[in-house]
Amino acid sequence: MDTTLYVALSHQVAQRRQMDVIANNIANMGTTAFKRESVMFREYLKESDGELPNSLKKIAYVQDYGVSRQMTDGKFSTTGNPFDIALSGDGMLMVKKENGDFAYTRNGHLALSDQGKLITSTGQEVLDDGQNPIQFPENPIGIEFATDGTISAKNVGIIGKLNVVTFENTSTLKKIGDNMFSAADQSIPSTDFQVVQGVTESSNVQPIIEITKMINVSRAYTRTAKMMENFQDSRNNAINRLAKLS
C-alpha cells in the first residue's frame, strides 16, 4: 500500500476511535457522576526508505495516545435522601470491592448494608480515611455528612470520615464497570472538595456539544475516505495509461 494511503488510514482509525468515545459519552448522559471523556492523539514520525531529501523522509502518522477525563462537576439534583451525597470539586470516594481490591467512584448514591456498613448502590464498601469500612451503629438518628466528609449522627456523635482521594493524572484510571475505576498509581488525599448531602451529581456531558462533535468527526471520516478513493482512482488511471503506451 502507498505511504499516502497508510497516513490516511491512520487518520481514519483515529476518527473511528474518537467516534466511539463520543458515542460512549452520549450513552452515559444519564449515568450518575459520569465524567466526559475525550481522546488524546499524538504525531508518530517514521523515516521512509530510499534516496529522499531530509525534508521528505519523515512521514507523520496519527497515533491514539489515551483518554482524558473532564472532572468538572455535573449538575446537582436534590433528593432529600440523607445517604445521597455529591462531591463538589476534586476528589473520588475510595471503595472496596468484594474481592478486596480498592476502587474509586464519584457515585454518591449510598446506603447501609444489612450489617450496618456504608456501601455504594452496587454493594461496594465505602472506606474511611484509614481505608477501613465505615460501620454505623444500630438505629442512628439524624445522619449528617459534613462538607469535609465527616459522618455523624445526633444520638451517637462522629461515626467516621469519608476517604476522598485524587490522582495526579486521572487519565490513567481504568474503567472497571459500575461507574468505578481502578488505579495503577498511588492515590493522594484530596484537599479541594466539599461533600454536599441530600443531592446526587449528574453526568457533566453536554449533549449539544457531543452531537456537534459527532457530526464533525463523521464528516471528517467521509472526507478522508473520499480522498483515499480519489487517490486510488488516480493511481489506477496512471497505471492503465502506462500499460496502453507500452
Backbone torsions as a table, in degrees:
resi	resn	phi	psi	omega
1	MET	NA	141.6	179.6
2	ASP	-65.5	149.1	-179.3
3	THR	-57.1	-39.3	179.5
4	THR	-57.2	-41.1	-179.7
5	LEU	-70.1	-35.9	176.6
6	TYR	-62.0	-44.1	179.3
7	VAL	-63.1	-45.4	179.2
8	ALA	-62.7	-38.7	179.6
9	LEU	-65.2	-37.2	177.5
10	SER	-63.4	-34.8	176.0
11	HIS	-66.1	-41.9	-179.9
12	GLN	-65.2	-40.2	177.7
13	VAL	-61.3	-42.3	178.7
14	ALA	-63.9	-41.9	179.8
15	GLN	-66.9	-35.9	177.3
16	ARG	-66.1	-41.2	177.4
17	ARG	-62.8	-42.7	178.6
18	GLN	-62.9	-39.7	178.9
19	MET	-63.7	-39.8	179.0
20	ASP	-61.5	-42.4	-179.0
21	VAL	-68.2	-41.4	178.0
22	ILE	-62.5	-43.0	179.1
23	ALA	-62.3	-38.3	178.6
24	ASN	-66.6	-38.0	176.0
25	ASN	-59.8	-47.2	-178.5
26	ILE	-64.4	-39.1	-179.5
27	ALA	-66.0	-22.5	-177.1
28	ASN	-107.1	21.6	178.5
29	MET	-60.5	-29.6	-179.0
30	GLY	-98.5	7.2	-179.1
31	THR	-84.3	128.3	-178.1
32	THR	-57.0	124.6	174.1
33	ALA	62.3	19.9	176.4
34	PHE	-66.3	141.8	-179.4
35	LYS	-109.9	130.4	-178.9
36	ARG	-59.2	139.2	-179.8
37	GLU	-117.5	153.8	174.0
38	SER	-143.8	152.2	-176.5
39	VAL	-87.8	139.8	174.4
40	MET	-104.5	131.3	178.8
41	PHE	-119.2	158.5	174.3
42	ARG	-142.1	161.6	179.7
43	GLU	-83.6	130.1	177.3
44	TYR	-112.1	114.8	-176.2
45	LEU	-98.5	138.0	177.0
46	LYS	-138.6	137.9	179.6
47	GLU	-85.3	133.5	179.4
48	SER	-82.0	159.1	176.8
49	ASP	-84.8	164.7	174.4
50	GLY	102.5	173.7	-179.0
51	GLU	-87.3	89.0	179.5
52	LEU	-128.3	152.6	173.8
53	PRO	-60.5	153.1	-179.1
54	ASN	-57.0	-33.3	-179.0
55	SER	-68.0	-18.9	-178.7
56	LEU	-108.6	-3.8	-175.7
57	LYS	-75.3	-33.2	-175.4
58	LYS	-83.7	125.8	178.4
59	ILE	-108.9	129.1	-175.6
60	ALA	-102.1	118.7	175.0
61	TYR	-107.5	163.8	175.5
62	VAL	-99.5	130.5	-178.6
63	GLN	-125.5	134.6	176.4
64	ASP	-70.3	119.6	-174.5
65	TYR	-99.8	-24.1	-178.5
66	GLY	151.9	-171.6	-178.2
67	VAL	-121.3	132.3	174.1
68	SER	-105.9	151.8	-179.4
69	ARG	-120.2	135.3	176.6
70	GLN	-88.9	106.9	-171.5
71	MET	-91.2	20.9	177.5
72	THR	-69.0	157.4	-178.5
73	ASP	-65.5	144.4	166.7
74	GLY	-86.4	-177.5	178.2
75	LYS	-74.8	147.0	178.5
76	PHE	-98.4	133.1	178.9
77	SER	-117.9	125.8	-178.8
78	THR	-73.0	130.4	178.3
79	THR	-116.1	-26.8	-176.6
80	GLY	80.9	-6.1	178.4
81	ASN	-79.4	121.6	-177.2
82	PRO	-64.2	-18.2	179.4
83	PHE	-95.2	5.1	171.6
84	ASP	-93.7	124.4	177.6
85	ILE	-132.8	158.6	173.9
86	ALA	-132.0	145.8	176.7
87	LEU	-99.4	118.9	175.6
88	SER	-99.7	124.4	-178.4
89	GLY	103.7	-151.3	-172.1
90	ASP	-95.1	118.6	177.2
91	GLY	159.8	158.5	177.2
92	MET	-140.5	151.0	175.4
93	LEU	-78.5	138.7	175.4
94	MET	-93.8	126.8	-178.4
95	VAL	-128.0	166.0	-180.0
96	LYS	-120.2	123.6	-179.9
97	LYS	-76.6	170.3	-178.3
98	GLU	-62.5	-29.2	-179.9
99	ASN	-85.4	2.7	177.6
100	GLY	94.8	-9.0	179.7
101	ASP	-74.0	149.5	174.8
102	PHE	-82.8	148.1	174.9
103	ALA	-144.2	172.9	-173.1
104	TYR	-138.7	140.6	-177.4
105	THR	-151.7	157.0	172.2
106	ARG	-104.2	-1.8	-177.7
107	ASN	-74.2	108.6	-176.9
108	GLY	-100.5	22.1	175.5
109	HIS	-82.8	90.8	-170.1
110	LEU	-104.6	171.2	-179.8
111	ALA	-161.0	177.4	174.7
112	LEU	-107.3	137.2	176.0
113	SER	-77.7	174.9	178.1
114	ASP	-62.6	-24.1	179.4
115	GLN	-91.6	4.1	177.7
116	GLY	82.8	17.3	177.9
117	LYS	-94.6	146.3	178.6
118	LEU	-76.0	125.3	-176.8
119	ILE	-132.7	163.0	173.9
120	THR	-79.9	174.4	179.9
121	SER	-66.2	-16.2	178.2
122	THR	-105.8	10.1	170.2
123	GLY	97.4	2.5	-179.9
124	GLN	-82.2	141.9	179.4
125	GLU	-72.7	130.1	176.2
126	VAL	-84.2	133.5	-173.8
127	LEU	-100.3	152.1	176.8
128	ASP	-89.8	-174.9	-175.9
129	ASP	-72.4	-0.9	171.3
130	GLY	-106.8	11.1	179.5
131	GLN	63.6	34.0	175.4
132	ASN	-115.7	152.6	176.1
133	PRO	-59.3	148.0	-179.6
134	ILE	-92.9	111.0	-176.4
135	GLN	-97.0	124.9	177.7
136	PHE	-93.9	146.3	174.2
137	PRO	-74.7	170.6	177.8
138	GLU	-70.6	139.6	174.2
139	ASN	51.5	55.2	176.2
140	PRO	-69.9	144.3	-178.7
141	ILE	-120.6	132.6	176.4
142	GLY	68.7	57.9	-179.8
143	ILE	-66.1	131.7	178.9
144	GLU	-133.1	135.1	171.9
145	PHE	-108.1	114.1	177.9
146	ALA	-74.6	165.0	-177.2
147	THR	-63.4	-24.4	179.4
148	ASP	-90.1	3.8	178.1
149	GLY	95.5	-0.8	178.2
150	THR	-71.3	131.9	-178.8
151	ILE	-107.8	133.3	179.4
152	SER	-144.9	164.8	174.1
153	ALA	-133.4	146.3	-174.2
154	LYS	-63.1	-31.2	-175.5
155	ASN	-93.2	-7.0	-178.8
156	VAL	-131.8	-12.1	-178.4
157	GLY	86.5	-149.2	-175.7
158	ILE	-72.2	133.1	-179.5
159	ILE	-103.5	-37.7	-178.2
160	GLY	174.1	-174.5	179.4
161	LYS	-138.7	131.7	-179.4
162	LEU	-61.9	141.6	175.3
163	ASN	-92.3	94.9	-179.4
164	VAL	-97.9	119.6	-173.4
165	VAL	-125.6	168.9	175.4
166	THR	-143.5	-179.1	-178.7
167	PHE	-137.1	151.2	178.0
168	GLU	-64.2	-34.4	-179.4
169	ASN	-137.3	100.4	-177.4
170	THR	-70.6	-14.1	179.8
171	SER	-69.7	-15.7	179.5
172	THR	-84.2	-9.3	178.8
173	LEU	-66.6	141.1	-177.6
174	LYS	-110.4	126.9	179.1
175	LYS	-69.8	134.1	-179.4
176	ILE	-126.8	15.1	178.3
177	GLY	93.5	163.7	-179.4
178	ASP	55.9	32.3	178.5
179	ASN	59.1	35.6	178.1
180	MET	-120.2	161.0	179.8
181	PHE	-131.7	149.2	167.8
182	SER	-106.3	160.6	-176.0
183	ALA	-137.5	133.3	173.3
184	ALA	-84.8	-28.1	179.8
185	ASP	-85.2	158.2	178.8
186	GLN	-75.0	134.0	176.4
187	SER	-76.6	158.0	176.2
188	ILE	-129.7	146.9	-179.8
189	PRO	-60.0	134.7	177.4
190	SER	-82.4	140.7	178.2
191	THR	-118.2	-4.7	-175.3
192	ASP	-119.7	70.1	-179.6
193	PHE	-153.3	163.7	170.6
194	GLN	-140.4	138.6	175.6
195	VAL	-92.0	128.7	178.5
196	VAL	-114.4	123.6	-175.5
197	GLN	-94.2	147.5	175.6
198	GLY	81.7	16.0	179.2
199	VAL	-138.1	161.9	170.2
200	THR	-123.1	151.5	-179.6
201	GLU	-96.7	129.6	177.8
202	SER	-86.0	174.7	175.4
203	SER	-64.0	149.1	176.1
204	ASN	-94.8	14.3	177.1
205	VAL	-72.1	133.2	176.5
206	GLN	-105.4	109.5	-171.4
207	PRO	-55.8	-43.6	-176.1
208	ILE	-63.3	-42.2	179.3
209	ILE	-63.8	-43.4	-177.9
210	GLU	-66.7	-41.4	179.7
211	ILE	-66.4	-39.3	176.8
212	THR	-61.4	-43.0	177.9
213	LYS	-64.0	-39.3	179.4
214	MET	-61.4	-41.8	179.0
215	ILE	-63.9	-44.8	-179.1
216	ASN	-63.5	-42.2	179.5
217	VAL	-66.6	-39.9	179.0
218	SER	-62.0	-41.6	178.9
219	ARG	-66.7	-41.1	179.1
220	ALA	-63.9	-39.7	178.8
221	TYR	-63.0	-42.7	179.7
222	THR	-65.0	-41.2	179.1
223	ARG	-63.5	-40.8	178.9
224	THR	-64.3	-42.3	178.5
225	ALA	-62.6	-39.8	179.4
226	LYS	-66.9	-39.5	178.5
227	MET	-63.1	-43.1	179.1
228	MET	-62.8	-39.6	179.1
229	GLU	-65.5	-43.8	179.5
230	ASN	-64.9	-39.8	178.8
231	PHE	-63.9	-42.9	179.8
232	GLN	-65.0	-40.6	178.2
233	ASP	-63.6	-42.6	179.7
234	SER	-62.2	-41.2	179.7
235	ARG	-67.5	-41.0	178.0
236	ASN	-63.4	-40.8	178.6
237	ASN	-64.0	-40.0	178.7
238	ALA	-63.9	-40.9	179.3
239	ILE	-64.8	-41.1	180.0
240	ASN	-65.4	-38.2	178.6
241	ARG	-67.2	-41.4	177.9
242	LEU	-63.4	-37.5	179.1
243	ALA	-64.1	-39.1	-180.0
244	LYS	-68.0	-38.4	-179.4
245	LEU	-67.7	-31.4	-179.6
246	SER	-78.6	NA	NA
